[in-house]
Amino acid sequence: MNISELSAFTEKGILEATASVSQTPQRQTHISLNGRGVPVNILQQWGWPELPLTGDGNIQLTASGDIQANVPLKPTVSGQLHAVNAAKQQVTQTMNTGVVSSSEVTSTEPVQ
């Protein structure tokens, strides 16, 4: 099953997503979510850990996992979240087996 276009306006900005779920018993699931002009911590309300950034910006999330009956989801989930705020600070967080690790906040501004 494929979801090719899904979008939602937030209080600020827009979220757009695509997803697919395989027809195998493992129900391999992939999701891609892009946010433009959204609060960079918008995913926190859905269970993603708080980012070390503040304000509005752009986010990109890709994740995959298996949605099987009677099997925990968390150990199967892997993904990556990249966020850039209006101050041009950016961070990338990686999820492996449901556990998030974070990189340092960096700036996309050119060094003067």
C-alpha positions in Angstrom: 0.0 0.0 0.0 1.3 3.5 -0.9 0.4 6.9 0.4 1.7 9.2 -2.2 0.5 12.6 -1.0 -0.4 13.6 2.5 -0.2 17.2 3.7 -1.3 19.1 6.7 -1.1 22.7 7.7 0.2 23.3 11.2 -0.2 26.4 13.3 2.9 27.6 11.4 4.0 26.0 8.1 3.1 22.7 6.4 3.9 19.1 6.8 4.0 16.8 3.8 4.5 13.0 3.9 4.7 9.8 1.8 4.5 6.3 3.2 4.4 2.7 2.1 3.5 -0.5 3.8 4.4 -3.9 2.3 2.0 -6.8 2.0 4.5 -9.2 3.6 3.9 -10.6 7.1 6.5 -8.2 8.4 4.6 -5.2 7.1 7.8 -3.3 6.2 6.8 0.3 6.5 8.6 3.4 5.2 7.7 7.0 5.9 9.1 10.3 4.6 8.0 13.6 6.3 9.0 17.1 5.3 8.1 20.2 7.2 8.6 23.7 5.9 8.3 26.7 8.2 7.2 24.6 11.2 8.3 24.6 14.8 11.5 22.5 14.7 10.3 20.5 17.7 6.9 19.6 16.2 7.7 15.9 16.3 8.2 16.0 20.1 4.4 15.8 20.5 4.5 12.5 18.6 7.2 11.0 20.8 10.4 12.1 19.1 12.9 13.5 21.6 13.3 17.3 21.9 15.8 18.8 19.5 18.6 21.0 20.8 17.2 23.8 18.5 14.4 26.3 19.0 12.2 28.3 16.7 10.7 27.6 13.3 12.5 26.0 10.4 12.5 23.0 8.1 12.6 19.3 9.0 13.2 16.1 7.1 12.4 12.7 8.6 12.8 9.3 7.0 12.1 6.2 9.0 11.3 2.5 8.4 10.2 -0.4 10.6 8.2 -3.5 10.7 4.5 -3.4 11.9 3.9 -7.0 12.9 1.1 -8.4 15.1 2.3 -9.3 18.6 5.8 -8.0 18.0 7.3 -4.8 19.5 7.7 -2.1 16.9 10.5 -0.1 18.6 13.4 -2.5 18.0 12.6 -2.6 14.2 12.6 1.2 13.7 15.5 3.1 12.1 15.5 6.6 10.6 17.0 10.0 10.5 15.7 13.5 11.3 17.4 16.6 10.0 16.3 20.1 11.1 17.4 23.6 10.3 16.0 26.6 12.1 15.6 30.2 11.0 19.0 31.1 12.6 20.6 28.6 10.2 21.5 26.2 13.1 21.1 22.5 12.1 21.1 19.1 13.7 20.8 15.6 12.6 19.5 12.8 14.8 19.7 9.1 13.9 17.4 6.4 15.2 18.7 2.8 15.3 16.6 0.0 16.9 14.2 2.7 18.2 17.0 4.6 20.1 17.8 8.2 19.0 21.3 9.6 19.0 22.0 13.2 18.3 24.8 15.1 16.5 26.0 18.5 17.6 24.3 21.7 16.5 26.1 23.3 13.7 25.6 26.5 11.7 25.0 26.6 7.9 26.2 30.2 7.9 29.5 30.7 6.1 32.5 31.4 8.3 33.6 35.0 8.1 
